[in-house]
Amino acid sequence: MKVMIAFPTLPESKGYPLLTQNRQFQWFKVPSAFIYPIIPATAATMLKQNDFDVNFYDGIAQRHTYEQFEKEFEKFSPDIIAFETKTPVVKQHWSIINKLKASSPDTKFVLMGDHVSALPKESMEKSQADYAITGGDFDFTLLELAKHLRDNTRTVPTGIWFRQGSYIKSTGKYTTEKNLDEAPFIDRELTNWKLYGEAYLMRPLTYIMSGRDCPMKCSFCSWTWNLFPNMRYRSVNNVLDEIELLADKYKIKEIFDDTGTFTIDKRWVEQFCKEMVERGLDEKIFFSINARFDNLMDAELCKKMKRANFRLLKVGLESANNDTLKRINKNITVEKIAAGYKAAKDNGLTIMLTIMVGYPWETKEQAQKTINLAKKLLKYKTKIGDVLQASIVTPYPGTPMYEEAVKNDWLRVGKEDWEKFDMKEPVLKSPMQPEDVVSMCDSVWRIYLDPTYVRKSVTSIRSWREFMLLMKGVSPVLGHIKDFK
C-alpha cells in the first residue's frame, strides 16, 4: 500500500508559509526557516518500517509549484495521503483535497494537526477528507490507521473522525499514552533532512524532540491545548543514542531539540547533561533547545548545560507586564525573566528571546515596555547568535485565548476567517491601532541594526563558524523587516 505524507505548495501564497513543526504560523518573504517536521517524519519512518511504500513530500521546502505537487501526486498515485495543516491554511487544504478527490476517488485523504484536533468535525464537513486524526501522536495513529486499511482489521484507533455512509463519526477522544522510546529514530534520507534549517543554527544541523511537549498551558499555545495535554520525555539513553547516531553518521554540528520546554524536569536535564559529557558528545555537537526563564534561574543547571555544550536557548518573554503574564497563564514574572536571563548569560549561553505584541488589553505604552526590556536584555553580555524576535498575538481555535476572544468580542475578523489568522495583521482588537502593532513588531527586528548590538556581536566572534553564522543571519533579518511592512 502506498502512503504519501505531503506539505503541498499552496496555490494562494503570501510568501513562504511556516507550516512544518511550528506552534505559530507566519508567512516569510525570505525562505529562511524550514523547521524539520519531526512528527510527520517519524510517521513516514514508522510506515516504511511496516512495509508501506512511503513518499515524504514537502513542496514548500523544495520551492516547488503547486502544479509540481499535482504531478507528484499523480505519479505516485497514493492509496493514502496525509496533510498536516494549521489554521491559516486549512481552507486551502480543504480545496486541495476536494480537487484531488474528484480525480482520485479511491485515495483516502487524511488531515491532522492542531487545528483539526480542535475542530475535527469542521474539516470533515468542509472537505472531502476521509479521516481527521486528532491529538499530537499522529505518527502512531496514522500508522495504526494505515494498518487498519491495509490489513482490514476490525478496530480503528481512538482519536479519529471518519465517514460511514452519509454520517460523520468518531472513535472517541485521542490519548497520548504512547511510550516515546517505542518510536523509531527518523529515517533522515527518506524525509529529506537537508532541506531544513534556520539561519541562527550552525550547519550541518538537524532537529529532534526529546519530549512531547510542555506542561505549562499558556493560554495562546495550540500545541499544549490541542495536541499534548500532558508532558512526556523519552529516556535519556534513547535520546543520546539518537544524538550519537546523528553526530557520527551525518556529521551534524548542531542539533535543535524542539521539545516545547526541554528544561521543565531538572533531574532529567541534569542526567542528560552528565551523560552527554560521559559519552563525549559535548565535543561533537552544539545542542540548542526551548527553555523557560524560571528554570534558568538555577545557575548550577545553566553551568551544567554549558558544560554539555548547550549553545542556544529559545525562551519566551512574551510580555514585560506581570498582569499580562498572569492573564496568559505564563506562570512567571518579569523579575524571574530578568533573573533567568542573567543566569544563562553569566554562564555563557546564547539566548533567543521571543515576544508578542497586540494583546487585547495592552496599551501602546505597555507594549513598548516589553520591547524596551527585550532590547535591554539582549544587550547584556551580547555574543554572536543572541536573537530577538517578535510576533503578533494570534489566538488559535481550541485555546483559552481564542474562546476568550469570541466571548469578549475581541476579534476584528470573523471567528472562522481562518485565512486571516496568519500574522500579516492583528486579528484581535486592542487599545493600539492595527498598524501600530505591525510597526512595533518591525521595530523589534531593527534591533539588529543597532550599533551597540552590532559591535558587541562582531567583537564576540571567536571562530570562522561563528562569523558564517553572523553572515547567514543578514538576509533573514532584512526579510523579517519586510514581513511586517
C-alpha positions as CSV (number, residue, x, y, z in Angstrom):
1,M,0.0,0.0,0.0
2,K,1.3,3.5,-0.9
3,V,1.2,6.3,1.6
4,M,2.1,9.9,0.9
5,I,2.8,12.5,3.6
6,A,2.7,15.8,1.9
7,F,3.2,19.5,2.5
8,P,1.9,20.8,-0.9
9,T,2.8,24.2,-2.2
10,L,-0.2,26.4,-1.6
11,P,-2.0,27.9,-4.6
12,E,-2.7,31.1,-2.7
13,S,0.6,32.3,-1.3
14,K,1.7,35.4,0.6
15,G,5.3,34.1,0.7
16,Y,6.8,31.0,2.4
17,P,4.5,29.5,5.0
18,L,6.0,28.5,8.3
19,L,3.9,25.3,8.5
20,T,6.1,22.5,9.5
21,Q,6.8,22.0,13.2
22,N,5.5,25.4,14.1
23,R,3.5,26.3,17.1
24,Q,2.6,29.6,15.4
25,F,2.1,30.4,11.7
26,Q,3.6,33.2,9.7
27,W,4.4,34.0,6.1
28,F,8.0,34.8,5.4
29,K,9.2,36.7,2.4
30,V,12.7,35.2,2.7
31,P,12.7,31.4,2.9
32,S,15.0,31.3,6.0
33,A,13.2,29.0,8.4
34,F,12.1,25.5,7.3
35,I,11.8,23.6,10.6
36,Y,12.1,19.8,10.3
37,P,8.6,18.3,10.7
38,I,9.6,15.7,13.3
39,I,6.3,14.0,14.0
40,P,5.3,13.6,10.3
41,A,8.9,12.4,9.6
42,T,8.5,9.9,12.4
43,A,5.2,8.8,10.9
44,A,6.9,8.2,7.5
45,T,9.7,6.2,9.2
46,M,7.1,4.0,11.0
47,L,5.2,3.4,7.9
48,K,8.3,2.4,5.9
49,Q,9.4,0.0,8.7
50,N,5.9,-1.6,8.5
51,D,6.3,-2.4,4.8
52,F,4.4,0.6,3.3
53,D,5.6,2.3,0.2
54,V,6.2,5.8,1.5
55,N,6.6,9.2,-0.3
56,F,7.5,12.0,2.1
57,Y,6.9,15.2,0.0
58,D,7.5,18.8,1.1
59,G,6.8,21.0,-1.9
60,I,7.2,24.1,0.3
61,A,10.8,23.4,1.4
62,Q,11.7,22.2,-2.1
63,R,10.3,25.5,-3.5
64,H,8.0,23.6,-5.9
65,T,5.0,25.0,-7.6
66,Y,1.5,23.6,-6.8
67,E,1.5,22.1,-10.3
68,Q,4.6,20.1,-9.4
69,F,2.8,18.7,-6.4
70,E,-0.1,17.6,-8.5
71,K,2.3,15.8,-10.9
72,E,4.0,14.1,-7.9
73,F,0.6,13.0,-6.6
74,E,-0.5,11.7,-9.9
75,K,2.8,9.9,-10.5
76,F,2.9,8.2,-7.0
77,S,-0.8,7.6,-7.0
78,P,-1.1,7.0,-3.2
79,D,-3.7,4.9,-1.5
80,I,-3.5,7.2,1.4
81,I,-2.3,10.8,1.6
82,A,-2.0,12.8,4.8
83,F,-1.6,16.5,5.3
84,E,-0.6,18.3,8.5
85,T,-2.5,21.6,8.5
86,K,-2.7,24.8,10.5
87,T,-5.4,27.3,11.0
88,P,-4.4,30.0,8.4
89,V,-4.1,27.4,5.5
90,V,-6.8,24.8,6.4
91,K,-9.2,26.2,3.9
92,Q,-6.6,25.8,1.1
93,H,-6.0,22.3,2.2
94,W,-9.8,21.6,2.1
95,S,-9.8,22.9,-1.5
96,I,-6.8,20.8,-2.5
97,I,-8.4,17.7,-1.1
98,N,-11.7,18.4,-2.8
99,K,-9.9,18.9,-6.2
100,L,-7.8,15.8,-5.9
101,K,-10.6,13.6,-4.6
102,A,-12.6,14.4,-7.7
103,S,-9.8,12.9,-9.9
104,S,-8.7,10.2,-7.4
105,P,-11.8,9.0,-5.5
106,D,-10.2,5.8,-4.2
107,T,-7.4,7.7,-2.4
108,K,-8.0,8.1,1.3
109,F,-7.3,11.7,2.4
110,V,-6.2,12.3,6.0
111,L,-5.9,15.7,7.8
112,M,-4.0,16.0,11.1
113,G,-2.5,18.8,13.3
114,D,-3.6,21.3,15.9
115,H,-6.5,22.9,14.0
116,V,-8.0,19.6,13.1
117,S,-7.6,18.4,16.7
118,A,-9.6,21.5,17.9
119,L,-12.3,21.3,15.2
120,P,-12.3,17.8,13.6
121,K,-15.9,17.8,12.5
122,E,-15.5,21.1,10.7
123,S,-12.8,19.7,8.3
124,M,-15.0,16.6,7.7
125,E,-17.9,18.8,6.8
126,K,-16.0,21.4,4.8
127,S,-13.9,19.0,2.7
128,Q,-14.0,15.5,1.2
129,A,-11.3,14.3,3.7
130,D,-11.9,10.7,4.6
131,Y,-10.3,10.9,8.1
132,A,-9.3,13.6,10.6
133,I,-6.7,12.5,13.1
134,T,-6.8,14.3,16.5
135,G,-4.0,14.6,19.0
136,G,-0.3,15.1,18.8
137,D,0.8,11.5,18.5
138,F,-0.5,11.4,14.9
139,D,2.6,9.5,13.8
140,F,1.5,6.5,15.9
141,T,-2.2,7.0,14.9
142,L,-1.5,7.3,11.2
143,L,0.4,4.0,11.2
144,E,-2.5,2.3,13.1
145,L,-5.0,3.7,10.6
146,A,-2.9,2.7,7.6
147,K,-2.6,-0.9,9.0
148,H,-6.3,-0.9,9.6
149,L,-7.0,0.0,6.0
150,R,-4.3,-2.4,4.6
151,D,-4.9,-5.4,6.8
152,N,-8.7,-4.9,7.1
153,T,-8.5,-5.1,10.9
154,R,-11.8,-4.6,12.8
155,T,-10.6,-1.9,15.2
156,V,-9.9,1.7,14.4
157,P,-7.6,3.7,16.7
158,T,-9.1,6.2,19.0
159,G,-9.0,9.9,18.2
160,I,-10.1,9.5,14.6
161,W,-13.1,11.1,12.8
162,F,-14.3,9.2,9.7
163,R,-17.2,8.8,7.4
164,Q,-19.8,6.0,7.5
165,G,-22.1,6.5,4.6
166,S,-23.6,10.0,5.0
167,Y,-22.7,10.2,8.6
168,I,-19.6,11.6,10.3
169,K,-18.4,9.6,13.3
170,S,-15.7,9.5,15.8
171,T,-13.7,6.7,17.6
172,G,-13.6,8.8,20.7
173,K,-11.1,11.1,22.5
174,Y,-7.5,10.7,21.5
175,T,-4.9,9.6,24.1
176,T,-1.3,10.5,24.5
177,E,-0.1,7.5,26.4
178,K,2.5,6.1,24.0
179,N,6.0,5.3,25.2
180,L,8.1,7.7,23.1
181,D,11.0,5.3,23.2
182,E,8.9,3.0,21.0
183,A,9.1,5.5,18.2
184,P,12.0,4.7,15.8
185,F,14.8,7.1,15.0
186,I,13.8,9.1,12.0
187,D,14.9,7.9,8.6
188,R,16.6,11.1,7.6
189,E,17.2,10.2,4.0
190,L,13.5,9.2,3.4
191,T,12.5,12.6,4.9
192,N,15.0,14.8,3.1
193,W,16.6,16.2,6.2
194,K,19.0,18.5,4.4
195,L,16.1,20.7,3.2
196,Y,15.5,22.0,6.7
197,G,17.2,24.6,9.0
198,E,17.2,28.1,10.4
199,A,19.6,30.9,9.9
200,Y,20.6,31.1,13.6
201,L,21.8,27.5,13.8
202,M,25.2,26.1,12.7
203,R,25.4,23.8,9.8
204,P,25.2,20.9,9.2
205,L,22.2,20.8,11.5
206,T,19.1,18.8,12.2
207,Y,16.2,18.5,14.8
208,I,15.0,16.0,17.3
209,M,12.3,16.0,20.1
210,S,13.2,14.6,23.5
211,G,9.7,15.2,24.8
212,R,6.1,16.0,23.8
213,D,5.7,18.8,24.7
214,C,5.2,21.3,27.6
215,P,3.0,21.1,30.8
216,M,2.7,24.9,31.3
217,K,-0.6,25.5,29.4
218,C,0.0,29.1,28.2
219,S,-3.4,30.3,27.1
220,F,-2.3,31.0,23.5
221,C,-0.5,27.7,22.8
222,S,-2.4,25.5,20.4
223,W,0.1,22.6,20.9
224,T,-0.4,22.2,24.6
225,W,-4.2,22.6,24.4
226,N,-4.9,20.7,21.2
227,L,-2.1,18.1,20.8
228,F,-0.3,17.3,24.0
229,P,-2.4,17.6,27.2
230,N,0.4,16.0,29.2
231,M,4.2,16.1,29.1
232,R,6.3,13.0,28.3
233,Y,10.0,12.6,27.9
234,R,11.9,9.9,26.1
235,S,14.5,8.2,28.2
236,V,17.9,9.9,28.4
237,N,19.7,7.0,26.8
238,N,17.3,6.8,24.0
239,V,17.8,10.5,23.2
240,L,21.6,10.2,23.5
241,D,21.7,7.2,21.2
242,E,19.9,9.3,18.5
243,I,22.3,12.2,19.0
244,E,25.3,9.9,18.7
245,L,23.9,8.4,15.5
246,L,23.4,11.9,14.0
247,A,26.8,13.1,15.1
248,D,28.7,10.0,13.8
249,K,26.7,9.1,10.6
250,Y,25.7,12.6,9.4
251,K,28.5,14.7,10.9
252,I,25.9,17.0,12.4
253,K,27.4,20.1,14.1
254,E,24.2,21.4,15.8
255,I,21.0,19.8,17.0
256,F,18.0,21.8,17.9
257,D,15.7,19.9,20.3
258,D,12.2,21.1,19.6
259,T,10.6,19.8,22.8
260,G,8.2,22.6,23.9
261,T,10.1,23.1,27.2
262,F,13.2,21.0,27.4
263,T,14.2,22.3,30.9
264,I,11.0,21.5,32.7
265,D,12.3,18.4,34.6
266,K,15.6,19.5,36.3
267,R,16.5,15.9,37.3
268,W,16.1,14.6,33.7
269,V,18.1,17.5,32.3
270,E,20.9,17.0,34.8
271,Q,21.2,13.3,33.9
272,F,21.1,14.3,30.2
273,C,24.0,16.8,30.7
274,K,26.0,14.3,32.7
275,E,25.8,11.5,30.1
276,M,26.4,13.9,27.2
277,V,29.8,14.6,28.7
278,E,30.5,11.0,29.7
279,R,29.8,9.9,26.1
280,G,32.0,12.7,24.7
281,L,29.0,14.1,22.7
282,D,29.8,17.6,24.1
283,E,32.9,17.5,21.9
284,K,30.9,16.6,18.8
285,I,27.9,18.8,18.6
286,F,26.3,22.0,19.8
287,F,22.9,21.4,21.4
288,S,20.1,24.0,21.4
289,I,16.6,23.9,22.9
290,N,13.4,25.6,24.0
291,A,13.5,26.7,27.7
292,R,11.8,28.8,30.4
293,F,13.4,31.6,32.3
294,D,12.3,30.3,35.7
295,N,14.2,27.1,35.1
296,L,17.2,29.1,34.1
297,M,17.3,30.9,37.4
298,D,19.2,27.9,38.7
299,A,22.8,28.9,37.9
300,E,24.2,25.4,38.6
301,L,21.8,24.0,36.0
302,C,23.0,26.6,33.5
303,K,26.6,25.7,34.2
304,K,25.9,22.0,33.6
305,M,24.1,22.8,30.4
306,K,27.1,24.9,29.2
307,R,29.5,22.1,30.2
308,A,27.5,19.7,28.0
309,N,27.9,22.2,25.1
310,F,24.4,23.6,25.1
311,R,24.5,26.7,22.9
312,L,21.2,28.5,22.1
313,L,18.2,28.7,24.3
314,K,14.9,29.8,22.7
315,V,12.9,31.4,25.5
316,G,9.6,33.2,25.6
317,L,9.5,36.6,27.3
318,E,6.1,37.3,25.7
319,S,5.4,40.5,27.8
320,A,7.1,42.8,30.3
321,N,3.9,43.3,32.2
322,N,3.1,41.0,35.1
323,D,-0.6,41.4,34.6
324,T,-0.3,40.1,31.1
325,L,1.9,37.2,32.1
326,K,-0.7,36.2,34.6
327,R,-3.6,36.5,32.2
328,I,-1.9,34.3,29.6
329,N,-1.1,31.7,32.2
330,K,2.6,32.1,31.7
331,N,3.2,31.3,35.4
332,I,6.3,33.6,35.6
333,T,7.0,37.2,36.5
334,V,9.1,39.9,34.8
335,E,11.6,39.7,37.8
336,K,12.1,36.0,37.2
337,I,12.5,36.6,33.5
338,A,15.3,39.0,34.1
339,A,17.0,36.8,36.7
340,G,16.8,33.7,34.4
341,Y,18.3,35.7,31.5
342,K,21.1,36.9,33.6
343,A,22.0,33.5,35.0
344,A,22.0,32.0,31.5
345,K,24.2,34.7,30.0
346,D,26.6,34.7,33.1
347,N,27.2,31.0,32.2
348,G,28.0,31.6,28.6
349,L,24.7,30.5,27.0
350,T,23.2,32.2,23.9
351,I,19.6,33.4,24.1
352,M,16.8,33.8,21.5
353,L,14.1,36.0,23.1
354,T,10.6,35.8,21.8
355,I,7.9,38.5,22.5
356,M,4.3,39.1,21.4
357,V,2.6,42.4,20.6
358,G,-1.1,43.1,20.3
359,Y,-2.7,41.7,23.5
360,P,-6.4,42.9,23.7
361,W,-5.8,44.7,27.0
362,E,-2.3,46.2,26.5
363,T,-1.8,49.8,25.5
364,K,1.0,51.1,23.2
365,E,2.9,52.2,26.3
366,Q,2.7,48.7,27.8
367,A,3.8,47.1,24.5
368,Q,6.7,49.5,24.3
369,K,7.7,48.4,27.8
370,T,8.1,44.8,26.6
371,I,10.2,45.9,23.6
372,N,12.4,48.1,25.8
373,L,13.0,45.2,28.3
374,A,13.8,42.8,25.4
375,K,16.3,45.2,23.9
376,K,17.9,45.8,27.3
377,L,18.3,42.1,28.0
378,L,19.7,41.5,24.5
379,K,22.5,43.9,25.1
380,Y,23.6,42.2,28.3
381,K,26.8,40.2,27.6
382,T,25.8,40.1,23.9
383,K,27.5,37.4,21.9
384,I,27.2,36.2,18.4
385,G,23.9,34.3,18.0
386,D,21.8,36.2,20.5
387,V,18.5,36.8,18.8
388,L,15.3,38.7,19.4
389,Q,12.1,38.0,17.5
390,A,8.5,39.4,17.7
391,S,5.1,38.1,16.6
392,I,1.6,39.4,16.6
393,V,-0.7,37.9,19.3
394,T,-2.8,35.4,17.3
395,P,-5.3,33.1,19.1
396,Y,-6.0,29.7,17.5
397,P,-9.1,27.6,18.0
398,G,-9.1,25.2,20.9
399,T,-7.1,27.6,23.1
400,P,-8.5,29.6,26.1
401,M,-7.3,32.8,24.4
402,Y,-9.5,32.1,21.3
403,E,-12.5,31.2,23.5
404,E,-12.0,34.4,25.5
405,A,-11.7,36.4,22.3
406,V,-15.0,35.1,21.0
407,K,-16.7,35.6,24.4
408,N,-15.5,39.2,24.8
409,D,-15.9,40.2,21.2
410,W,-12.2,40.8,20.7
411,L,-11.9,39.6,17.2
412,R,-11.5,42.1,14.4
413,V,-12.4,39.4,11.8
414,G,-15.0,36.7,11.6
415,K,-14.4,33.9,14.1
416,E,-13.9,31.4,11.3
417,D,-12.0,33.7,8.9
418,W,-9.1,31.3,9.4
419,E,-7.0,32.6,6.5
420,K,-6.7,35.9,8.4
421,F,-5.1,34.3,11.4
422,D,-1.7,34.4,9.6
423,M,0.1,37.2,11.4
424,K,0.0,39.5,8.4
425,E,-2.1,41.8,10.6
426,P,-3.8,41.7,14.0
427,V,-7.0,39.7,14.3
428,L,-7.6,41.0,17.8
429,K,-8.9,44.4,18.8
430,S,-6.7,46.2,21.3
431,P,-6.1,49.8,22.6
432,M,-3.5,50.0,19.8
433,Q,-4.2,50.7,16.1
434,P,-3.5,47.6,13.9
435,E,-0.8,49.5,12.0
436,D,0.9,50.3,15.4
437,V,1.0,46.6,16.3
438,V,2.7,45.8,13.0
439,S,5.1,48.7,13.3
440,M,6.2,47.7,16.7
441,C,7.0,44.2,15.5
442,D,9.0,45.8,12.8
443,S,10.9,47.8,15.3
444,V,11.9,44.7,17.2
445,W,13.7,43.3,14.2
446,R,15.5,46.6,13.7
447,I,17.5,45.9,16.9
448,Y,19.9,44.0,14.6
449,L,20.8,47.4,13.1
450,D,21.5,48.9,16.5
451,P,25.2,50.0,16.6
452,T,25.7,48.7,20.2
453,Y,24.2,45.3,19.3
454,V,26.3,45.0,16.1
455,R,29.5,46.0,17.9
456,K,29.0,43.5,20.7
457,S,28.1,40.7,18.3
458,V,31.0,41.3,16.0
459,T,33.6,41.6,18.8
460,S,32.4,38.3,20.3
461,I,33.2,36.2,17.3
462,R,35.8,33.6,18.1
463,S,35.7,31.3,15.1
464,W,35.1,31.1,11.3
465,R,31.9,29.1,12.1
466,E,30.6,32.0,14.2
467,F,31.5,34.5,11.5
468,M,29.5,32.5,9.0
469,L,26.6,32.3,11.4
470,L,26.6,36.1,11.5
471,M,26.7,36.4,7.7
472,K,23.8,33.9,7.3
473,G,21.6,36.0,9.5
474,V,21.8,39.2,7.5
475,S,19.3,38.2,4.7
476,P,16.6,36.7,7.0
477,V,16.7,39.8,9.2
478,L,16.1,42.1,6.3
479,G,13.4,39.7,5.1
480,H,11.7,39.8,8.5
481,I,11.6,43.6,8.4
482,K,9.8,43.3,5.1
483,D,7.4,40.8,6.7
484,F,5.9,43.5,8.9
485,K,5.5,46.2,6.3
